[in-house]
Amino acid sequence: MKNGRFFVGLVGVAAVVGYLMWTGISDSMVYYLTPVELMERVDADPTFHDVGVKVSGRVVEGTWQRRVDGAGTHAFIVSDLEQPGVVFSVRYDDVLPDTFNDEAEVVVEGTYGTDGVFRAHTVLTKCGSRYEAAEEDLAA
């Protein structure tokens, strides 16, 4: 009888801990669309233009431009990592991250307008999973 209550209590505690772990992980997950998924959603539902969304992709080399009239607007094109032919234009009116460059992997957050331009209010660059030393540093 005593052992039965102990095991019931143990199962209850394990269930509560499991539930808290699951909800904590679910709440902290960040999901973003790929450019392909963004285009599919917009084609399927035109009201998707009004929804804020996060999209991940790669800046197309040679497309990054900055207006020099003091407005600080950045313009660049983002392509899908798997299907580089799927692209969209991005406009961003703030300071870019230090690690942003002309071929960076980025996550942009904002809205995709009916004019085909993604107006970002946040731009994040994805860092590589590891940093490698330059060959001349390794020779020393």
C-alpha positions as CSV (number, residue, x, y, z in Angstrom):
1,M,0.0,0.0,0.0
2,K,2.8,2.4,0.9
3,N,4.8,1.6,-2.2
4,G,1.7,2.1,-4.4
5,R,1.1,5.6,-3.2
6,F,4.8,6.4,-3.7
7,F,4.7,5.2,-7.3
8,V,1.5,7.2,-8.0
9,G,3.1,10.3,-6.5
10,L,6.2,9.7,-8.6
11,V,4.2,9.3,-11.8
12,G,2.3,12.5,-10.9
13,V,5.5,14.5,-10.3
14,A,7.0,13.1,-13.5
15,A,3.9,14.1,-15.5
16,V,4.0,17.7,-14.1
17,V,7.8,18.0,-14.9
18,G,7.3,16.6,-18.4
19,Y,4.4,19.1,-19.0
20,L,6.5,22.0,-17.8
21,M,9.4,21.0,-20.0
22,W,7.2,20.6,-23.1
23,T,5.5,24.0,-22.7
24,G,8.8,25.7,-21.9
25,I,10.4,24.3,-25.1
26,S,7.3,25.1,-27.2
27,D,7.2,28.7,-26.0
28,S,10.9,29.3,-26.7
29,M,11.0,27.8,-30.2
30,V,11.3,30.4,-33.0
31,Y,9.8,29.4,-36.3
32,Y,10.5,31.2,-39.5
33,L,9.4,30.6,-43.1
34,T,11.7,30.1,-46.1
35,P,11.2,32.3,-49.1
36,V,9.5,29.4,-50.9
37,E,7.0,29.0,-48.0
38,L,6.4,32.7,-48.0
39,M,5.6,32.8,-51.7
40,E,3.3,29.7,-51.4
41,R,1.4,31.3,-48.5
42,V,1.0,34.6,-50.3
43,D,-0.3,32.9,-53.4
44,A,-2.7,30.8,-51.4
45,D,-4.0,33.6,-49.2
46,P,-3.6,37.3,-50.4
47,T,-4.5,38.5,-46.9
48,F,-1.2,37.1,-45.7
49,H,0.4,40.4,-46.8
50,D,-1.1,41.9,-43.6
51,V,0.5,39.4,-41.3
52,G,3.9,39.9,-39.7
53,V,6.3,37.1,-40.4
54,K,9.9,35.9,-40.0
55,V,11.7,34.7,-43.1
56,S,15.2,33.1,-43.4
57,G,17.4,33.2,-46.4
58,R,20.7,34.4,-47.9
59,V,21.5,37.9,-49.1
60,V,22.1,37.7,-52.9
61,E,25.7,38.8,-53.6
62,G,25.9,42.3,-55.1
63,T,22.3,43.4,-54.2
64,W,23.0,45.3,-50.9
65,Q,22.5,49.0,-51.4
66,R,22.3,51.9,-48.9
67,R,20.7,55.2,-49.6
68,V,23.2,58.0,-48.9
69,D,20.7,60.7,-48.4
70,G,20.9,60.3,-44.6
71,A,17.7,58.2,-44.4
72,G,19.7,55.0,-43.6
73,T,17.5,52.8,-45.7
74,H,19.1,49.5,-46.7
75,A,17.8,47.5,-49.7
76,F,18.9,44.0,-50.6
77,I,17.5,40.8,-52.1
78,V,17.1,37.6,-50.1
79,S,17.1,34.1,-51.8
80,D,16.0,30.7,-50.6
81,L,18.9,28.5,-49.4
82,E,17.5,25.4,-51.2
83,Q,16.1,27.1,-54.3
84,P,18.2,30.2,-55.0
85,G,15.9,31.2,-57.8
86,V,13.2,32.1,-55.3
87,V,13.9,35.7,-54.2
88,F,12.3,38.8,-52.7
89,S,13.4,42.4,-52.1
90,V,13.9,43.7,-48.6
91,R,13.8,47.3,-47.3
92,Y,15.2,48.1,-43.8
93,D,15.3,51.5,-42.2
94,D,17.7,50.9,-39.2
95,V,21.2,49.9,-38.4
96,L,22.3,46.5,-39.7
97,P,24.1,44.0,-37.5
98,D,27.9,44.1,-37.5
99,T,28.0,40.6,-39.0
100,F,25.8,41.6,-42.0
101,N,27.5,41.3,-45.3
102,D,26.7,40.8,-49.0
103,E,26.3,37.0,-48.7
104,A,25.1,36.7,-45.1
105,E,22.4,34.2,-44.0
106,V,19.7,36.4,-42.5
107,V,16.3,36.2,-40.7
108,V,14.1,39.2,-41.5
109,E,11.0,40.0,-39.6
110,G,8.3,42.3,-40.9
111,T,5.6,42.3,-43.6
112,Y,5.6,41.3,-47.2
113,G,3.8,44.0,-49.2
114,T,1.5,43.6,-52.1
115,D,4.2,45.4,-54.2
116,G,6.6,42.4,-53.6
117,V,8.8,44.3,-51.1
118,F,9.4,42.9,-47.7
119,R,9.5,45.8,-45.2
120,A,11.7,44.5,-42.3
121,H,11.6,46.0,-38.8
122,T,14.2,43.5,-37.6
123,V,17.2,42.0,-39.4
124,L,19.3,39.3,-37.7
125,T,22.3,37.6,-39.2
126,K,22.9,33.9,-38.6
127,C,26.4,33.1,-37.4
128,G,28.2,30.0,-38.5
129,S,28.2,27.2,-36.0
130,R,32.0,27.5,-35.6
131,Y,34.7,30.0,-36.3
132,E,37.9,28.8,-38.0
133,A,41.3,30.3,-37.6
134,A,43.0,31.7,-40.7
135,E,45.7,29.4,-42.2
136,E,48.5,31.8,-41.4
137,D,47.4,31.7,-37.7
138,L,47.5,27.9,-37.7
139,A,51.1,27.9,-39.1
140,A,52.5,29.9,-36.1
